[in-house]
Amino acid sequence: MARLLDFPNPVNEKAARSVAAGVLALSLITVVTGWWWLTVPLAYGFVARVLAGPRFSPLGRLATRVVAPRLGAPKLVPGPPKRFAQGVGVVFSLAGLVLAFAGQQTAATVILVVLAVFAGLESIVGFCAGCYVFGHLMRLGVIPEDTCEACADIRLRQSA
């Protein structure tokens, strides 16, 4: 069971950015159309990716199996910060879902726009805000260094 619910480490950044592009599109479509039911697959995808990486996420599978391979050689990055970022996405997408179905569409819109902004930063310019926060939490000692040795040891990081 532990293997089934395992997050990949390392992660192909090209696949992660492809997932972020899908999140960006799904969030914006939801906000523009008012199709709040789309918050259900959005939240499901984040929960699935936190629990098991792309394994049970339709968007994750599309990104890893179809999109990323067409973008060239993988660019590997540490998995734990990406998992943390997906966890932040769980919080935002579930908040949007609950607010939308509680009749608070304005608040849900704000939440989804924030989610779209950060998904856009990841997919378009490669800035993962969750990864950035993860790094700061490691430096502050909130996240132990052994959680992500590749994050803690600058010599293990790939050059851009």
N, C-alpha and C positions, 0 to 999 in steps of 0.2 A: 504494500500500500504506500509506503514512504516513497518508493521509486515512481509510482504513478503520480504522486503529488509533489514532484520535484521541479524546481525552477532551473533552467539551464544556466551554466556558468562555464565559459563565457557566453556572451550574447552577440549575435551579429547586429551591429549598429544599423546596418541598412534595413534589416527586418524591423527593428524597433522604430526606426523613422517611418517605415511604411505603415506600421500599425498606428503611429501617431497621425499620419495623414488620414487614415480611415476614421479615427476618433474625431479629428477636426471636421471632416466631411459630415459624419453622423451628427455631431453636436450642432453644426450650423444648419443642417437640414431640419433638425428637430425645432430649433429656435425659429427659423424662417417660416416653416409650414405650420407650426403648432401641433405637430403629430407627436404628442407626448408619449404615446406608446413606444416610440423609438428609444426612450430612456431605459426600457427593459433590456433590449439586447445590448445597449451601451454599458449598462451596469453589469450585466451578466458577463460580458467580455472581460471587463476589468477583474471581476472576482475569479473567473476562470484562469486568467493569466497570472494572477498573484498565486493561486494555488498550484498551478501546474505548467506555467509558461504558456506557450502557444498550443499545447496539446488539445485542449478542449475549447479553444476560442476560435470561432470561424474566421475572424479578422486576423488572428495570430497565425492560423494555418495558411491563409491566403498570402500573408506577408512572407512567411518563411519558406513556403513551398513554390509559390508562383512569382511574386514580385521581386524579392531580394535576389534570387538566383539570376534574374535578368539584369541586375544592376552591377554585375561584376563580382570580383572576388570579395569574400566577406571581410568586414572590418570588425574584429573581435574586441569587445569591451567587457569589463567585469559585470557579472550578473546581479550581485546584491543591490547595487544602486538602482538598476532598472526595475528590480522587484519592488524596492521601496517606492519608486515613482509610480508603479502600477497600483500600489497600495494607496497612495494619495489619490489616484484616479478612482479607486473604489469609493473613497469617502465623498469625493465630489459627485460622481455619477449616482451614487445611492441617495445623496442629499437632493440632487436634481429630481430623481425619480419620486422620492417621498413628497417633496414640495409640489411637484406637478400634479400628482394624484390627490394631494390634500387641497387642491384648488388654489395654490399659491404660484400661479404661472409666472408672475413677475419675478419672484425670488428664484424660481427654477431657471428662468431665462438668464438671470445674472450668474448663477452657478455654472450653467452650460457655456456661457460666453467666456467666463474665466477658464474653464476647462479647454475650450477651443483655442484661446490665446496661448496657453501653455503647450497644447498639442501642436499648434502652428509653429511655435518656437522650436520644438523638437524636430518636427518634420521638415521645416523649411530651412532653418539655419543650423540645426544640429545641437541646440542648447537644451539640455534636459534639466529643468528646474528641480525635479525630484532628486536627480543625481547630485546636483549642486548642494542641495540641503543635506543630503546623505553625507557628503564630504565634510560639511561643517559639523554635523552631529558626531562624526568620527573624531574630528579634531577637538571637539569639546568633551569627548569621552563618553557621550551618551550611547553611541554604538561602539562596541569593543572592536579594536583593530583586527582581531583574528576573524571577525565576520567577513572581512574582505581584505585579505593580504595584498591583493593586486592593487587595491585602492590606497592602502597605507604605504606601500613601497613604490616610490616614484620610478625606480629602476625597472619595474615590471610593466609600466604603462607603455602602450604603443605610441610611437610618434605619429602626429597627424600628417 
